[in-house]
Amino acid sequence: MLDPHWVFVSAVLGLSGSVRYAFSTMRGTARPNVVTWSLWAAAPLIGFFAQLDGAFAAYVLALCAVLVSIVSARRRAPPHARAVSRA
């Protein structure tokens, strides 16, 4: 049987990757799709609320996806503010 402490290791690795990705999104070097990341957040949130007593890993996964979704939505410029061409 796998040691339960590995859940915390996976949560730390997932959180560190998502925080790095969120920073890349804020700098403009990454452009995630808001709908995709919102759907990636919905699945772990459903799992978290379905098993509230021991769902730490599902909570961290959902938190990471929500973080990237929020940063991506705030970073995206409105369609009328984008330049058409720079010729």
Chimera marker file (.cmm) of the C-alpha trace (Angstrom):
<marker_set name="trace">
<marker id="1" x="0.000" y="0.000" z="0.000" r="1" g="1" b="0" radius="0.5"/>
<marker id="2" x="1.197" y="3.494" z="-0.789" r="1" g="1" b="0" radius="0.5"/>
<marker id="3" x="2.117" y="5.741" z="2.126" r="1" g="1" b="0" radius="0.5"/>
<marker id="4" x="-0.548" y="8.455" z="2.653" r="1" g="1" b="0" radius="0.5"/>
<marker id="5" x="2.139" y="11.136" z="2.945" r="1" g="1" b="0" radius="0.5"/>
<marker id="6" x="2.642" y="10.965" z="-0.826" r="1" g="1" b="0" radius="0.5"/>
<marker id="7" x="-0.630" y="12.901" z="-1.159" r="1" g="1" b="0" radius="0.5"/>
<marker id="8" x="1.086" y="15.932" z="0.357" r="1" g="1" b="0" radius="0.5"/>
<marker id="9" x="4.082" y="15.550" z="-1.960" r="1" g="1" b="0" radius="0.5"/>
<marker id="10" x="1.797" y="15.461" z="-4.996" r="1" g="1" b="0" radius="0.5"/>
<marker id="11" x="-0.171" y="18.454" z="-3.687" r="1" g="1" b="0" radius="0.5"/>
<marker id="12" x="3.019" y="20.505" z="-3.258" r="1" g="1" b="0" radius="0.5"/>
<marker id="13" x="4.251" y="19.573" z="-6.740" r="1" g="1" b="0" radius="0.5"/>
<marker id="14" x="0.899" y="20.412" z="-8.329" r="1" g="1" b="0" radius="0.5"/>
<marker id="15" x="0.619" y="23.694" z="-6.446" r="1" g="1" b="0" radius="0.5"/>
<marker id="16" x="4.140" y="24.768" z="-7.366" r="1" g="1" b="0" radius="0.5"/>
<marker id="17" x="3.525" y="24.033" z="-11.050" r="1" g="1" b="0" radius="0.5"/>
<marker id="18" x="0.229" y="25.896" z="-11.053" r="1" g="1" b="0" radius="0.5"/>
<marker id="19" x="1.676" y="28.929" z="-9.275" r="1" g="1" b="0" radius="0.5"/>
<marker id="20" x="4.481" y="29.049" z="-11.830" r="1" g="1" b="0" radius="0.5"/>
<marker id="21" x="1.952" y="28.801" z="-14.646" r="1" g="1" b="0" radius="0.5"/>
<marker id="22" x="-0.146" y="31.576" z="-13.093" r="1" g="1" b="0" radius="0.5"/>
<marker id="23" x="2.925" y="33.825" z="-12.932" r="1" g="1" b="0" radius="0.5"/>
<marker id="24" x="3.686" y="33.046" z="-16.582" r="1" g="1" b="0" radius="0.5"/>
<marker id="25" x="0.114" y="34.001" z="-17.421" r="1" g="1" b="0" radius="0.5"/>
<marker id="26" x="0.437" y="37.290" z="-15.534" r="1" g="1" b="0" radius="0.5"/>
<marker id="27" x="3.680" y="38.084" z="-17.394" r="1" g="1" b="0" radius="0.5"/>
<marker id="28" x="2.006" y="37.305" z="-20.712" r="1" g="1" b="0" radius="0.5"/>
<marker id="29" x="4.234" y="34.382" z="-21.713" r="1" g="1" b="0" radius="0.5"/>
<marker id="30" x="1.371" y="31.860" z="-21.388" r="1" g="1" b="0" radius="0.5"/>
<marker id="31" x="-2.201" y="32.221" z="-22.671" r="1" g="1" b="0" radius="0.5"/>
<marker id="32" x="-4.407" y="29.528" z="-21.139" r="1" g="1" b="0" radius="0.5"/>
<marker id="33" x="-7.953" y="28.935" z="-22.293" r="1" g="1" b="0" radius="0.5"/>
<marker id="34" x="-10.346" y="30.161" z="-19.581" r="1" g="1" b="0" radius="0.5"/>
<marker id="35" x="-13.094" y="27.656" z="-20.401" r="1" g="1" b="0" radius="0.5"/>
<marker id="36" x="-10.723" y="24.700" z="-20.323" r="1" g="1" b="0" radius="0.5"/>
<marker id="37" x="-9.190" y="25.678" z="-16.994" r="1" g="1" b="0" radius="0.5"/>
<marker id="38" x="-12.624" y="26.336" z="-15.518" r="1" g="1" b="0" radius="0.5"/>
<marker id="39" x="-13.698" y="22.839" z="-16.505" r="1" g="1" b="0" radius="0.5"/>
<marker id="40" x="-10.472" y="21.429" z="-15.039" r="1" g="1" b="0" radius="0.5"/>
<marker id="41" x="-11.429" y="23.219" z="-11.802" r="1" g="1" b="0" radius="0.5"/>
<marker id="42" x="-14.983" y="21.866" z="-11.794" r="1" g="1" b="0" radius="0.5"/>
<marker id="43" x="-14.051" y="18.167" z="-11.741" r="1" g="1" b="0" radius="0.5"/>
<marker id="44" x="-11.877" y="18.270" z="-8.582" r="1" g="1" b="0" radius="0.5"/>
<marker id="45" x="-14.340" y="20.609" z="-6.881" r="1" g="1" b="0" radius="0.5"/>
<marker id="46" x="-17.119" y="18.096" z="-7.427" r="1" g="1" b="0" radius="0.5"/>
<marker id="47" x="-14.859" y="15.362" z="-6.045" r="1" g="1" b="0" radius="0.5"/>
<marker id="48" x="-13.902" y="17.523" z="-3.078" r="1" g="1" b="0" radius="0.5"/>
<marker id="49" x="-17.468" y="18.282" z="-2.098" r="1" g="1" b="0" radius="0.5"/>
<marker id="50" x="-18.474" y="14.647" z="-2.631" r="1" g="1" b="0" radius="0.5"/>
<marker id="51" x="-15.951" y="13.412" z="-0.051" r="1" g="1" b="0" radius="0.5"/>
<marker id="52" x="-15.375" y="16.278" z="2.356" r="1" g="1" b="0" radius="0.5"/>
<marker id="53" x="-13.633" y="14.239" z="5.029" r="1" g="1" b="0" radius="0.5"/>
<marker id="54" x="-10.474" y="13.217" z="3.153" r="1" g="1" b="0" radius="0.5"/>
<marker id="55" x="-10.274" y="15.141" z="-0.071" r="1" g="1" b="0" radius="0.5"/>
<marker id="56" x="-7.153" y="17.244" z="0.438" r="1" g="1" b="0" radius="0.5"/>
<marker id="57" x="-5.649" y="16.339" z="-2.957" r="1" g="1" b="0" radius="0.5"/>
<marker id="58" x="-8.896" y="17.110" z="-4.793" r="1" g="1" b="0" radius="0.5"/>
<marker id="59" x="-9.063" y="20.480" z="-3.029" r="1" g="1" b="0" radius="0.5"/>
<marker id="60" x="-5.513" y="21.391" z="-4.055" r="1" g="1" b="0" radius="0.5"/>
<marker id="61" x="-6.152" y="20.349" z="-7.672" r="1" g="1" b="0" radius="0.5"/>
<marker id="62" x="-9.286" y="22.462" z="-7.781" r="1" g="1" b="0" radius="0.5"/>
<marker id="63" x="-7.524" y="25.398" z="-6.134" r="1" g="1" b="0" radius="0.5"/>
<marker id="64" x="-4.742" y="25.279" z="-8.736" r="1" g="1" b="0" radius="0.5"/>
<marker id="65" x="-7.148" y="25.200" z="-11.666" r="1" g="1" b="0" radius="0.5"/>
<marker id="66" x="-9.279" y="27.998" z="-10.180" r="1" g="1" b="0" radius="0.5"/>
<marker id="67" x="-6.138" y="30.096" z="-9.680" r="1" g="1" b="0" radius="0.5"/>
<marker id="68" x="-5.103" y="29.736" z="-13.324" r="1" g="1" b="0" radius="0.5"/>
<marker id="69" x="-8.681" y="30.387" z="-14.515" r="1" g="1" b="0" radius="0.5"/>
<marker id="70" x="-8.931" y="33.619" z="-12.532" r="1" g="1" b="0" radius="0.5"/>
<marker id="71" x="-5.514" y="34.870" z="-13.622" r="1" g="1" b="0" radius="0.5"/>
<marker id="72" x="-6.280" y="33.997" z="-17.236" r="1" g="1" b="0" radius="0.5"/>
<marker id="73" x="-9.646" y="35.747" z="-17.157" r="1" g="1" b="0" radius="0.5"/>
<marker id="74" x="-8.171" y="38.890" z="-15.603" r="1" g="1" b="0" radius="0.5"/>
<marker id="75" x="-5.201" y="38.932" z="-17.990" r="1" g="1" b="0" radius="0.5"/>
<marker id="76" x="-7.257" y="38.625" z="-21.175" r="1" g="1" b="0" radius="0.5"/>
<marker id="77" x="-7.926" y="41.968" z="-22.860" r="1" g="1" b="0" radius="0.5"/>
<marker id="78" x="-11.454" y="42.744" z="-24.054" r="1" g="1" b="0" radius="0.5"/>
<marker id="79" x="-11.988" y="42.157" z="-27.799" r="1" g="1" b="0" radius="0.5"/>
<marker id="80" x="-12.422" y="45.851" z="-28.615" r="1" g="1" b="0" radius="0.5"/>
<marker id="81" x="-9.078" y="46.704" z="-26.969" r="1" g="1" b="0" radius="0.5"/>
<marker id="82" x="-6.976" y="44.388" z="-29.133" r="1" g="1" b="0" radius="0.5"/>
<marker id="83" x="-5.049" y="45.866" z="-32.025" r="1" g="1" b="0" radius="0.5"/>
<marker id="84" x="-6.185" y="44.693" z="-35.455" r="1" g="1" b="0" radius="0.5"/>
<marker id="85" x="-2.800" y="44.846" z="-37.157" r="1" g="1" b="0" radius="0.5"/>
<marker id="86" x="0.574" y="46.484" z="-36.744" r="1" g="1" b="0" radius="0.5"/>
<marker id="87" x="1.576" y="46.824" z="-40.367" r="1" g="1" b="0" radius="0.5"/>
<link id1="1" id2="2" r="1" g="1" b="0" radius="0.2"/>
<link id1="2" id2="3" r="1" g="1" b="0" radius="0.2"/>
<link id1="3" id2="4" r="1" g="1" b="0" radius="0.2"/>
<link id1="4" id2="5" r="1" g="1" b="0" radius="0.2"/>
<link id1="5" id2="6" r="1" g="1" b="0" radius="0.2"/>
<link id1="6" id2="7" r="1" g="1" b="0" radius="0.2"/>
<link id1="7" id2="8" r="1" g="1" b="0" radius="0.2"/>
<link id1="8" id2="9" r="1" g="1" b="0" radius="0.2"/>
<link id1="9" id2="10" r="1" g="1" b="0" radius="0.2"/>
<link id1="10" id2="11" r="1" g="1" b="0" radius="0.2"/>
<link id1="11" id2="12" r="1" g="1" b="0" radius="0.2"/>
<link id1="12" id2="13" r="1" g="1" b="0" radius="0.2"/>
<link id1="13" id2="14" r="1" g="1" b="0" radius="0.2"/>
<link id1="14" id2="15" r="1" g="1" b="0" radius="0.2"/>
<link id1="15" id2="16" r="1" g="1" b="0" radius="0.2"/>
<link id1="16" id2="17" r="1" g="1" b="0" radius="0.2"/>
<link id1="17" id2="18" r="1" g="1" b="0" radius="0.2"/>
<link id1="18" id2="19" r="1" g="1" b="0" radius="0.2"/>
<link id1="19" id2="20" r="1" g="1" b="0" radius="0.2"/>
<link id1="20" id2="21" r="1" g="1" b="0" radius="0.2"/>
<link id1="21" id2="22" r="1" g="1" b="0" radius="0.2"/>
<link id1="22" id2="23" r="1" g="1" b="0" radius="0.2"/>
<link id1="23" id2="24" r="1" g="1" b="0" radius="0.2"/>
<link id1="24" id2="25" r="1" g="1" b="0" radius="0.2"/>
<link id1="25" id2="26" r="1" g="1" b="0" radius="0.2"/>
<link id1="26" id2="27" r="1" g="1" b="0" radius="0.2"/>
<link id1="27" id2="28" r="1" g="1" b="0" radius="0.2"/>
<link id1="28" id2="29" r="1" g="1" b="0" radius="0.2"/>
<link id1="29" id2="30" r="1" g="1" b="0" radius="0.2"/>
<link id1="30" id2="31" r="1" g="1" b="0" radius="0.2"/>
<link id1="31" id2="32" r="1" g="1" b="0" radius="0.2"/>
<link id1="32" id2="33" r="1" g="1" b="0" radius="0.2"/>
<link id1="33" id2="34" r="1" g="1" b="0" radius="0.2"/>
<link id1="34" id2="35" r="1" g="1" b="0" radius="0.2"/>
<link id1="35" id2="36" r="1" g="1" b="0" radius="0.2"/>
<link id1="36" id2="37" r="1" g="1" b="0" radius="0.2"/>
<link id1="37" id2="38" r="1" g="1" b="0" radius="0.2"/>
<link id1="38" id2="39" r="1" g="1" b="0" radius="0.2"/>
<link id1="39" id2="40" r="1" g="1" b="0" radius="0.2"/>
<link id1="40" id2="41" r="1" g="1" b="0" radius="0.2"/>
<link id1="41" id2="42" r="1" g="1" b="0" radius="0.2"/>
<link id1="42" id2="43" r="1" g="1" b="0" radius="0.2"/>
<link id1="43" id2="44" r="1" g="1" b="0" radius="0.2"/>
<link id1="44" id2="45" r="1" g="1" b="0" radius="0.2"/>
<link id1="45" id2="46" r="1" g="1" b="0" radius="0.2"/>
<link id1="46" id2="47" r="1" g="1" b="0" radius="0.2"/>
<link id1="47" id2="48" r="1" g="1" b="0" radius="0.2"/>
<link id1="48" id2="49" r="1" g="1" b="0" radius="0.2"/>
<link id1="49" id2="50" r="1" g="1" b="0" radius="0.2"/>
<link id1="50" id2="51" r="1" g="1" b="0" radius="0.2"/>
<link id1="51" id2="52" r="1" g="1" b="0" radius="0.2"/>
<link id1="52" id2="53" r="1" g="1" b="0" radius="0.2"/>
<link id1="53" id2="54" r="1" g="1" b="0" radius="0.2"/>
<link id1="54" id2="55" r="1" g="1" b="0" radius="0.2"/>
<link id1="55" id2="56" r="1" g="1" b="0" radius="0.2"/>
<link id1="56" id2="57" r="1" g="1" b="0" radius="0.2"/>
<link id1="57" id2="58" r="1" g="1" b="0" radius="0.2"/>
<link id1="58" id2="59" r="1" g="1" b="0" radius="0.2"/>
<link id1="59" id2="60" r="1" g="1" b="0" radius="0.2"/>
<link id1="60" id2="61" r="1" g="1" b="0" radius="0.2"/>
<link id1="61" id2="62" r="1" g="1" b="0" radius="0.2"/>
<link id1="62" id2="63" r="1" g="1" b="0" radius="0.2"/>
<link id1="63" id2="64" r="1" g="1" b="0" radius="0.2"/>
<link id1="64" id2="65" r="1" g="1" b="0" radius="0.2"/>
<link id1="65" id2="66" r="1" g="1" b="0" radius="0.2"/>
<link id1="66" id2="67" r="1" g="1" b="0" radius="0.2"/>
<link id1="67" id2="68" r="1" g="1" b="0" radius="0.2"/>
<link id1="68" id2="69" r="1" g="1" b="0" radius="0.2"/>
<link id1="69" id2="70" r="1" g="1" b="0" radius="0.2"/>
<link id1="70" id2="71" r="1" g="1" b="0" radius="0.2"/>
<link id1="71" id2="72" r="1" g="1" b="0" radius="0.2"/>
<link id1="72" id2="73" r="1" g="1" b="0" radius="0.2"/>
<link id1="73" id2="74" r="1" g="1" b="0" radius="0.2"/>
<link id1="74" id2="75" r="1" g="1" b="0" radius="0.2"/>
<link id1="75" id2="76" r="1" g="1" b="0" radius="0.2"/>
<link id1="76" id2="77" r="1" g="1" b="0" radius="0.2"/>
<link id1="77" id2="78" r="1" g="1" b="0" radius="0.2"/>
<link id1="78" id2="79" r="1" g="1" b="0" radius="0.2"/>
<link id1="79" id2="80" r="1" g="1" b="0" radius="0.2"/>
<link id1="80" id2="81" r="1" g="1" b="0" radius="0.2"/>
<link id1="81" id2="82" r="1" g="1" b="0" radius="0.2"/>
<link id1="82" id2="83" r="1" g="1" b="0" radius="0.2"/>
<link id1="83" id2="84" r="1" g="1" b="0" radius="0.2"/>
<link id1="84" id2="85" r="1" g="1" b="0" radius="0.2"/>
<link id1="85" id2="86" r="1" g="1" b="0" radius="0.2"/>
<link id1="86" id2="87" r="1" g="1" b="0" radius="0.2"/>
</marker_set>
